[in-house]
Amino acid sequence: GVEPHRGFESLRFRQIIPKVVDPLWGFFFGRLCSVWLGRKGDRVDVHQELHMADFKALLIEQDANGKVGNRLATMADAQLDPGEVTLRVHYSSINYKDALAATGAGKIIRRFPCIGGIDMAGEVIASQDARFKPGDAVIATSFDIGVSHHGGYAELARVPAKWVVPLPAGLSLFDSMALGTAGFTAALAIMRMEDNGLTPDKGPGVVTGATGGVGGLAIDMLARLGYEVVALTGKAAEEDKLKALGAARVMLTSSIDHAKVRPLEAGQWAGAVDNVGGPILHWLLANMKQAGTVASIGNAASFKLETTVFPFILRGVTLYGIDSVMAPQAVRLHAWERLARDLDISKLDSITREIALGEALTVGADLIEGKVRGRVVVDVNR
């Protein structure tokens, strides 16, 4: 079953005890690292060795008939891809992109076999880059991770230094993966809308796909920044949870008659974070206020958009596409700092659950079928 999230804090101290092992067995050193990780007083023992004979990983493969599958595999560190930073992974997460990759429902993987997981957080154990030293707590997301470069669903990872950012103060490794690419994308969307002049006094904002990972985190962040946030969802039963995250009110998608949506409607929204695309995005554009801003993040409903130019040429509406994959490191650093500062981290518990690495084999399919709410963190060492 799913283990409840008990909460974790950043690394408090590390105790390394050298141990001489019988040379007849061919080993020289073992390290026992006692990591104190207690947001609520939990203590976790983590056994770490710089040179591992093998490690667990969730490997995505394609057979001779083109069918994509995944399995738990034992791999050697020599099989890792090139990179300047090697880390002991503590946590990863499950995003929609991960689900598409692991199940083969989307043509995400560009190289087989590939360890899945586009997110990872852990501790540096070796580095050829002066910015990172052994013991540093770090995050790596996006770029080719989990797509054409071995990803975060493994106990060990090696990545280029330019893909790595330090764990911001105020976040634990667990927190960072409860946020993951979803939180990072939400932060990018809000930063982009703010750059276009969006402020709380301009009017209310709306978040579509509100019960998803990006949606819930965007609601929390916008509410904490002082915005009046409306959550748009098709799940009436989630109203109380959405209001607990900070939504001023909840609007059901069933209340929208798409056949009656005109090119321009009465301007309601100053800003919008859209996770679904398709007719909902058309409805958003038609309902934006003068000089409103829409951040397009996903296509959970459809990748197609049929709309008119009127919102753009008559109201000066801006439609931004949010790319979380190739964002440069300076932008990444700023986004993670904003997440640590602007989110109510205590609310992550209500939208996050923790699973073991082996459970990731099935949760991806559940996510595609709409059975997963909020965020799922993968403890790769379980």
C-alpha positions as CSV (number, residue, x, y, z in Angstrom):
1,G,0.0,0.0,0.0
2,V,0.9,3.6,-0.1
3,E,3.0,4.9,2.8
4,P,1.8,8.2,4.3
5,H,4.1,11.2,3.9
6,R,5.5,11.9,7.3
7,G,7.4,15.0,6.3
8,F,11.1,15.6,5.8
9,E,13.6,18.4,6.4
10,S,16.9,19.3,4.9
11,L,20.0,17.4,5.9
12,R,21.0,18.2,9.5
13,F,24.2,16.3,10.0
14,R,26.0,13.3,8.5
15,Q,28.1,10.8,10.4
16,I,30.6,8.8,8.4
17,I,32.3,5.9,10.0
18,P,35.2,4.3,8.1
19,K,35.2,0.5,8.4
20,V,38.0,-1.8,7.4
21,V,36.6,-4.8,5.6
22,D,38.4,-8.1,5.2
23,P,40.6,-7.7,2.1
24,L,39.9,-11.3,1.2
25,W,36.5,-10.1,0.1
26,G,37.9,-7.4,-2.1
27,F,36.3,-4.4,-0.4
28,F,38.1,-1.5,1.3
29,F,35.6,0.9,2.8
30,G,31.9,1.1,3.8
31,R,30.1,4.2,4.8
32,L,27.2,4.4,7.2
33,C,25.5,7.8,6.8
34,S,23.0,8.6,9.5
35,V,20.9,11.4,8.0
36,W,18.7,13.4,10.4
37,L,15.7,14.4,8.4
38,G,13.0,15.4,10.9
39,R,10.4,18.1,10.0
40,K,8.4,16.0,12.5
41,G,11.3,14.2,14.1
42,D,11.9,11.3,11.8
43,R,15.3,9.7,11.6
44,V,16.3,7.8,8.4
45,D,19.4,5.7,8.0
46,V,20.8,5.9,4.5
47,H,23.6,3.6,3.4
48,Q,25.8,5.4,0.8
49,E,28.9,4.2,-1.0
50,L,30.7,6.2,-3.7
51,H,31.3,3.2,-5.8
52,M,28.2,1.0,-6.0
53,A,28.4,-2.5,-7.6
54,D,24.8,-2.1,-8.6
55,F,21.6,-0.1,-7.9
56,K,17.9,-0.4,-8.5
57,A,16.2,1.4,-11.4
58,L,12.9,1.5,-13.2
59,L,13.9,0.8,-16.8
60,I,11.8,1.7,-19.8
61,E,12.3,-0.6,-22.8
62,Q,10.9,-1.3,-26.3
63,D,10.7,-4.8,-27.7
64,A,11.2,-5.9,-31.3
65,N,7.5,-5.2,-32.1
66,G,7.7,-1.7,-30.9
67,K,5.8,-2.3,-27.6
68,V,7.0,-0.1,-24.7
69,G,7.2,-1.6,-21.2
70,N,8.9,-1.0,-17.9
71,R,10.4,-3.1,-15.2
72,L,12.6,-2.9,-12.1
73,A,16.2,-3.7,-13.1
74,T,19.5,-4.0,-11.4
75,M,22.2,-1.8,-13.1
76,A,25.8,-0.9,-12.6
77,D,27.1,2.6,-12.2
78,A,29.2,2.2,-15.3
79,Q,25.9,2.1,-17.3
80,L,25.0,5.6,-16.3
81,D,25.1,8.3,-18.9
82,P,27.8,10.9,-19.0
83,G,27.7,14.0,-16.8
84,E,29.8,16.0,-14.3
85,V,27.6,15.4,-11.3
86,T,26.8,12.0,-9.7
87,L,24.2,11.9,-7.1
88,R,22.5,9.5,-4.7
89,V,18.9,10.0,-5.6
90,H,16.5,10.2,-2.6
91,Y,13.2,11.1,-4.4
92,S,11.6,11.5,-7.8
93,S,8.0,12.2,-8.7
94,I,5.4,11.2,-11.2
95,N,4.3,13.7,-13.8
96,Y,1.9,13.3,-16.7
97,K,5.0,13.1,-19.0
98,D,6.4,10.3,-16.9
99,A,3.2,8.4,-17.2
100,L,3.1,8.7,-21.0
101,A,6.7,7.6,-21.2
102,A,6.5,4.6,-18.9
103,T,3.3,3.2,-20.4
104,G,4.1,4.0,-24.0
105,A,0.9,6.0,-24.3
106,G,2.9,8.9,-25.7
107,K,6.0,8.9,-27.9
108,I,8.1,10.5,-25.1
109,I,11.2,8.3,-24.9
110,R,13.8,9.1,-27.6
111,R,16.3,6.4,-26.6
112,F,15.7,2.9,-25.4
113,P,16.4,1.6,-22.9
114,C,16.1,4.6,-20.6
115,I,15.6,4.9,-16.8
116,G,12.4,6.9,-16.4
117,G,11.7,9.9,-14.2
118,I,12.1,13.5,-15.4
119,D,12.6,14.8,-11.9
120,M,15.2,13.9,-9.2
121,A,16.4,15.2,-5.9
122,G,19.3,13.9,-3.9
123,E,22.8,14.3,-2.6
124,V,26.0,14.8,-4.6
125,I,28.5,12.0,-4.2
126,A,30.9,13.1,-6.9
127,S,31.4,16.2,-9.0
128,Q,33.7,17.5,-11.7
129,D,32.1,20.9,-11.5
130,A,33.3,23.4,-8.8
131,R,29.8,24.6,-8.1
132,F,28.8,21.3,-6.6
133,K,30.5,19.3,-3.9
134,P,29.9,15.9,-2.3
135,G,27.2,16.3,0.3
136,D,25.4,19.1,-1.5
137,A,21.6,18.7,-1.7
138,V,20.5,19.3,-5.3
139,I,17.6,19.1,-7.7
140,A,17.6,18.2,-11.4
141,T,14.6,18.3,-13.7
142,S,13.7,18.4,-17.4
143,F,16.1,18.7,-20.3
144,D,16.7,15.1,-21.5
145,I,16.3,13.5,-18.1
146,G,14.1,10.5,-18.3
147,V,13.6,10.9,-22.0
148,S,17.0,10.3,-23.7
149,H,19.2,10.4,-20.6
150,H,18.8,8.1,-17.6
151,G,16.4,9.7,-15.2
152,G,15.4,9.9,-11.5
153,Y,13.7,6.5,-11.0
154,A,16.9,5.0,-9.7
155,E,19.1,5.0,-6.6
156,L,22.0,6.6,-8.6
157,A,22.1,9.2,-11.3
158,R,24.7,11.1,-13.3
159,V,23.8,14.3,-15.1
160,P,25.4,17.4,-16.7
161,A,26.1,20.1,-14.2
162,K,24.1,22.7,-16.1
163,W,20.9,20.7,-15.4
164,V,21.5,20.8,-11.6
165,V,20.4,23.5,-9.1
166,P,21.0,23.7,-5.4
167,L,18.2,22.8,-3.1
168,P,16.8,26.2,-1.9
169,A,16.7,27.1,1.7
170,G,13.3,26.3,3.2
171,L,12.7,23.2,1.1
172,S,13.6,19.6,2.0
173,L,14.5,17.0,-0.7
174,F,11.0,15.5,-0.2
175,D,9.4,18.9,-0.6
176,S,11.2,19.6,-3.8
177,M,9.8,16.5,-5.4
178,A,6.3,17.1,-4.0
179,L,6.7,20.2,-6.2
180,G,8.8,18.8,-9.0
181,T,8.2,19.8,-12.6
182,A,4.6,20.6,-11.7
183,G,5.6,23.3,-9.1
184,F,8.4,24.5,-11.3
185,T,6.1,25.0,-14.2
186,A,3.5,26.7,-12.1
187,A,6.2,29.1,-10.9
188,L,7.3,29.8,-14.5
189,A,3.7,30.6,-15.5
190,I,3.3,33.1,-12.6
191,M,6.6,34.7,-13.2
192,R,5.8,35.1,-16.9
193,M,2.4,36.7,-16.2
194,E,3.9,39.0,-13.7
195,D,6.5,40.1,-16.2
196,N,3.6,41.0,-18.5
197,G,2.1,43.3,-15.8
198,L,-0.2,41.0,-13.9
199,T,-0.8,42.2,-10.3
200,P,-3.6,41.3,-7.8
201,D,-5.3,44.6,-8.3
202,K,-5.9,43.9,-12.0
203,G,-8.7,41.4,-11.1
204,P,-9.3,37.7,-10.5
205,G,-7.3,34.9,-12.0
206,V,-8.5,31.4,-13.0
207,V,-6.7,28.1,-12.9
208,T,-8.0,25.3,-15.1
209,G,-7.3,21.6,-14.4
210,A,-7.3,22.7,-10.8
211,T,-7.1,19.3,-9.2
212,G,-3.9,18.3,-11.0
213,G,-0.4,18.9,-9.7
214,V,0.2,22.1,-11.6
215,G,-3.3,23.4,-10.9
216,G,-3.2,22.9,-7.2
217,L,0.3,24.4,-6.8
218,A,-0.7,27.4,-9.0
219,I,-3.7,28.1,-6.8
220,D,-1.7,28.0,-3.6
221,M,1.0,30.2,-5.0
222,L,-1.4,32.8,-6.5
223,A,-3.5,32.9,-3.3
224,R,-0.4,33.5,-1.2
225,L,0.6,36.4,-3.5
226,G,-2.8,38.1,-2.8
227,Y,-4.7,37.1,-6.0
228,E,-8.4,36.2,-6.0
229,V,-8.2,32.8,-7.5
230,V,-11.1,30.8,-9.1
231,A,-10.5,27.1,-9.6
232,L,-12.1,25.6,-12.7
233,T,-12.6,21.8,-12.4
234,G,-14.9,19.0,-13.6
235,K,-14.7,17.4,-10.1
236,A,-17.4,18.9,-7.8
237,A,-16.3,16.6,-5.0
238,E,-13.0,18.4,-4.8
239,E,-14.4,21.8,-3.9
240,D,-13.4,21.8,-0.2
241,K,-9.9,20.7,-1.0
242,L,-9.5,23.4,-3.7
243,K,-10.7,26.1,-1.3
244,A,-8.3,24.8,1.4
245,L,-5.5,25.4,-1.1
246,G,-6.6,29.1,-1.5
247,A,-9.3,29.1,-4.2
248,A,-11.9,31.9,-3.5
249,R,-14.5,29.9,-5.3
250,V,-14.8,26.8,-7.5
251,M,-16.4,26.8,-10.9
252,L,-17.4,23.6,-12.7
253,T,-16.5,23.0,-16.3
254,S,-20.1,21.6,-16.8
255,S,-21.4,25.2,-16.4
256,I,-19.7,26.2,-19.7
257,D,-21.7,25.7,-22.9
258,H,-19.0,25.7,-25.4
259,A,-21.5,25.9,-28.3
260,K,-22.5,29.3,-27.1
261,V,-19.1,30.8,-26.5
262,R,-18.7,34.0,-28.6
263,P,-15.4,35.3,-30.0
264,L,-15.5,37.9,-27.2
265,E,-17.4,37.5,-23.9
266,A,-17.6,39.8,-20.9
267,G,-14.1,40.2,-19.6
268,Q,-13.8,38.2,-16.3
269,W,-10.2,37.2,-15.9
270,A,-7.0,39.3,-15.5
271,G,-4.9,36.2,-15.6
272,A,-5.3,32.5,-16.3
273,V,-3.2,29.3,-15.9
274,D,-4.5,26.7,-18.4
275,N,-3.6,23.0,-18.1
276,V,-6.1,21.6,-20.5
277,G,-6.1,23.4,-23.9
278,G,-8.8,22.8,-26.5
279,P,-12.3,24.4,-26.0
280,I,-11.5,25.6,-22.5
281,L,-8.5,27.6,-23.7
282,H,-10.8,29.2,-26.4
283,W,-13.3,30.0,-23.6
284,L,-10.5,31.6,-21.5
285,L,-9.3,33.8,-24.3
286,A,-12.8,35.0,-25.0
287,N,-13.3,35.9,-21.3
288,M,-10.1,37.7,-20.6
289,K,-10.0,41.3,-19.4
290,Q,-8.3,44.1,-21.4
291,A,-4.5,43.3,-21.5
292,G,-5.1,40.0,-19.7
293,T,-2.5,37.2,-19.7
294,V,-3.0,33.5,-20.3
295,A,-0.2,31.0,-19.5
296,S,-0.7,27.8,-21.5
297,I,0.9,24.8,-19.7
298,G,-0.8,21.6,-20.9
299,N,-3.2,19.8,-23.2
300,A,-5.0,17.4,-20.8
301,A,-8.2,17.9,-22.8
302,S,-6.8,18.6,-26.3
303,F,-3.7,19.9,-28.1
304,K,-6.0,21.7,-30.7
305,L,-7.0,25.3,-30.4
306,E,-9.8,26.8,-32.5
307,T,-10.3,30.5,-31.6
308,T,-10.3,33.9,-33.2
309,V,-7.9,36.8,-33.3
310,F,-10.3,39.2,-31.5
311,P,-9.0,38.7,-28.0
312,F,-5.5,39.6,-29.2
313,I,-6.3,42.6,-31.5
314,L,-9.3,44.1,-29.6
315,R,-8.3,43.5,-26.0
316,G,-4.5,43.1,-26.2
317,V,-4.6,39.6,-24.6
318,T,-1.3,37.8,-24.3
319,L,-1.0,34.0,-24.7
320,Y,2.2,32.7,-23.3
321,G,3.5,29.1,-23.9
322,I,5.3,27.8,-20.8
323,D,8.3,25.6,-21.5
324,S,9.7,24.0,-18.4
325,V,12.1,21.7,-20.4
326,M,14.7,24.1,-21.7
327,A,14.5,26.9,-19.2
328,P,18.1,28.2,-18.6
329,Q,19.7,27.8,-15.2
330,A,19.3,31.4,-14.1
331,V,15.5,31.1,-14.6
332,R,15.5,27.8,-12.9
333,L,17.3,29.2,-9.8
334,H,14.8,32.1,-9.6
335,A,11.8,29.8,-10.0
336,W,12.9,27.4,-7.2
337,E,13.6,30.4,-5.0
338,R,10.1,31.7,-5.6
339,L,8.6,28.3,-4.8
340,A,10.5,28.2,-1.5
341,R,9.3,31.7,-0.7
342,D,5.8,32.0,-2.1
343,L,4.2,28.6,-1.4
344,D,2.7,27.4,1.8
345,I,4.8,24.3,2.1
346,S,2.6,23.0,4.9
347,K,-0.2,22.5,2.4
348,L,1.9,20.0,0.4
349,D,0.8,17.2,2.7
350,S,-2.8,17.5,1.6
351,I,-2.0,17.1,-2.1
352,T,0.9,14.6,-1.9
353,R,1.4,10.9,-1.3
354,E,4.5,8.9,-1.2
355,I,5.1,5.6,-3.0
356,A,7.9,3.1,-3.3
357,L,9.9,2.7,-6.6
358,G,8.1,-0.5,-7.5
359,E,4.7,1.2,-7.2
360,A,5.6,3.6,-10.0
361,L,5.1,0.8,-12.4
362,T,1.3,1.1,-12.1
363,V,0.6,4.6,-10.8
364,G,1.5,6.0,-14.3
365,A,-1.4,4.2,-15.9
366,D,-3.7,5.5,-13.1
367,L,-2.6,9.0,-13.7
368,I,-3.4,8.8,-17.5
369,E,-6.9,7.5,-16.6
370,G,-7.5,10.5,-14.3
371,K,-7.4,8.4,-11.1
372,V,-4.6,10.4,-9.5
373,R,-5.1,13.6,-7.5
374,G,-2.4,16.0,-6.7
375,R,1.3,15.0,-6.5
376,V,3.0,11.6,-6.2
377,V,6.5,11.4,-4.7
378,V,8.6,8.3,-5.4
379,D,11.0,7.2,-2.7
380,V,13.5,5.4,-4.9
381,N,15.2,3.7,-2.0
382,R,12.0,1.8,-1.0
